[in-house]
Amino acid sequence: MSSGGLKLPKGWEVKKLGEISLVGAGNSAPQNKELFKNGKYFFIRTSDVGKIKKGHINSSNDLLSEEGILKLKLHKAGTILFPKSGASTFLNHRVIMDIDGYVSSHLATIKPNKRIKDRYVWFYLIMIDAKDLMQNIAYPSLKLSDIRKIPIPIPLFPEQKRIVAILDKAFAEIAKAEAIAKTNLQNAKELFESYLDNVFKNKSDDWEEKLLGDICKIESKLIDPKELKYQDFIHIGAGNIVSEKGMLIDLKTAKEEALISGKFLFDDSMVLYSKIRPYLMKIVKCEFKGLCSADIYPLTPIKGKLVQSFLYYLLLSSHFTKYAIEGSQRAGMPKVNRKHLFNYSFYCPLVKQQKQIIQKLDQLQFEIKKLEKIYQQKNESLIALRKSILQKAFEGEL
């Protein structure tokens, strides 16, 4: 016997999800904010599910009052929540409720019957990709009728319990391995951030207080990217800079982007700083000549006073970022104006000392990149391991 390509042993049955579970949906969220004041009843939204992703949920951000739950359906602990509409549908989040509560209409609710173990169904639904259930992925929405038709292999209850126990143990070990890898990476990042912050906290006596505008300038003028001589230049916008990492993604030429508005020219001597939403820390130094958005400052260090890499690390520091955020809050759209940028005051070491600091920071960043690569590889292998274990579980091979 088989189910959707899964080979099954004797004694197993293939059932539709709707045959072994009550499949429904939550209620529309009450629009009256007063109904959430002094609330005590959980109201679970897709955002709450998104915080868990895959696992157990035992709280919600919003709590409804007695009046707020009138006419809403209460869902019991053991109910599985499955995003069925909106962008989160594609994320394949699956959670199981440890609490009784009320649920948003964007979530499908699946409560297995008494002959089926809740966590057995939850583990199986982790394998289901929402895209495979959609008729048109341009409209992220699932019909309850399609969810009810999901085929699921069902063994006897004792076998369900045995499978769940094995999967619980395996997933706990995988989660432990993920946590160790994540902790190692986080420790390395914290070491880098700590060293960077200490550079500016523990200044030497010979460091001089400077304004950023004393040792750095913006020389570039806006040019017309439609001119033929600029058509093959790479263009960098804020969206091309990865937050906090100094990396570039999805680069295209001026011609490919069909640019029409004015852009700054930059070269390999500059540091590019995105002035929009400074808390995103979008900063990069490039090894080529190109064009950048007018929402990016192309900063040129003054020779003999400031080294390019030191400027890059300075802009990454928490001290500067805090200053930039404070100055940007005066505008509707958080944005660092040029005057505020160049009025940033700090103690600046001599160029020789800057280079020594850069060497240490470069070394720490290199170690972080190595750990990030290891973490990514480890994460991919653990995802594959989860998938393999689940496949074996529902083929009766555990």
Salt bridges, closest charged atoms under 4 A:
GLU13 OE2 - LYS15 NZ 3.89
GLU34 OE2 - LYS37 NZ 3.11
ASP62 OD2 - ARG45 NE 2.60
GLU66 OE2 - LYS40 NZ 3.38
ASP98 OD1 - HIS56 ND1 2.65
ASP100 OD2 - LYS76 NZ 3.66
ASP118 OD1 - LYS111 NZ 3.39
GLU159 OE2 - ARG162 NH2 2.93
ASP168 OD1 - ARG119 NH2 2.14
GLU178 OE2 - ARG386 NH1 2.97
GLU208 OE1 - LYS210 NZ 3.43
GLU219 OE2 - LYS217 NZ 2.87
ASP224 OD1 - LYS226 NZ 3.11
GLU227 OE1 - LYS229 NZ 3.98
GLU257 OE1 - HIS235 ND1 3.32
GLU367 OE1 - LYS370 NZ 3.71
GLU372 OE2 - LYS189 NZ 3.86
GLU372 OE2 - LYS245 NZ 2.44
